[in-house]
Amino acid sequence: MYAVVQIGGKQHKVQPDATFRVDCLTGEVGQTLELNKIAMIVDRDKVLVGKPFVEGAILRVTVLEQGRDRKIQVYTYKAKTNFHRMAGHRQDVTTLLVEGITYPGQEGES
């Protein structure tokens, strides 16, 4: 089973019990979040595609870490004018653990 979820304007393919990193989300370490912007769910031979999102689907995640990503270097150079500029940037990121994916009509759902 896997799902495609939209977080912060980006889409991520996630599976249960997997970790992934996204741009900074508000939440404390250990807090459980419920995300509902799920674009697609694949469960064995069953495929649910949303328009734009699957109605009633929920992705439960736990915040594992709030931190910063690796530093990227930005270098600007203009020829013939002796112009150089170097800058760096570190993006705030959140590491999430997928607890489960639920959707309407799921087998074993009560």
N, C-alpha and C positions, 0 to 999 in steps of 0.2 A: 504494500500500500504506500502511495505517496500522494502529495498534494502540491499544487503551485499556489503560493500565497503572495499577495502584494503588501509590502511593508515599505513605507517611505518612498513610494514612487518606483520601487524596484521589485521585480518578481524573483522569488526564490523557490527552488524545488526542495521540499522537506519530506522526511520520513520519520516515523515514530522512533523515539530513543536516539535521535541524532542531534548533534549540536551544529549551530550555524551562527554567523556574525552578521549583524545588520547595523545600519546607521543608528545613532543614539536614540533609544526609546526611554521614556520616563518610567521608572520603576526601580524598586529597591532590590538588592541581591536576595534571592530566595523567594521573591514574590511571584505568584502565578498570574499570567495574563491570558485573556481570551481574545483571539483575533478572528474577525469574521470576513475579511476580504480574501476569500479563497476563490481563485479563478477556475481551478480544475482539481478533481479528485479521481484517482485511479485505484480501484480496489479489486484485485484479481482480474476478472473479466468485465467488471462494471466500471464504466467511465462516465463521470458527471462533469459537464462543462457549463459554466455559468455565463449569464448574459447581463452584466459583465461578471457577476459573482454568483456562486452557488448559494441559493436561499437556505437558511437554517444550518449551514455548515459552520463548525467552530474548530479552531486550532488552539489547543491549550499548550502554552509554553511556560517555562520557568526561567527567570533571569539568573544566569550563573555568574556573570561578571559585567561590570561597567568599567570601561577602560578606554585606551587610545590605540589607534592603529599605528603601523610603522610610519616613519617620516618619509615624505616624498620631497624631492628637490625640484624646484621650479627655476629655470635659468632662462633669462631673456637677454638677447644680444642683437644689436642693430649694427649692421656693417657700415663702415666708413665714417661713423660718428663717435667711435670709441665709447659706446654705451653698453654697459654690462649691469645686470641686476640678478642677484641670487636670493631666493626665498625658500622657505620650507613650510610644510603644513602637516599637521597630524590630526586625522579625523577622529571624533569621538565615536566609539562603537559599543554595542551591547552584544554579549554572547548569550544565546538562548538554547535551552534544551527542550525538544519537542516531547511533551507528555502524551499527547494523543490527538487523533483527528476524528471528529464525529460529524455525521451528516444524516439528514432525514432518510428513513427507509433502510438504515444500516442493520445488518444481521446482528442479532444479540442485543439490540437496543430495546430498553423497556420504557 
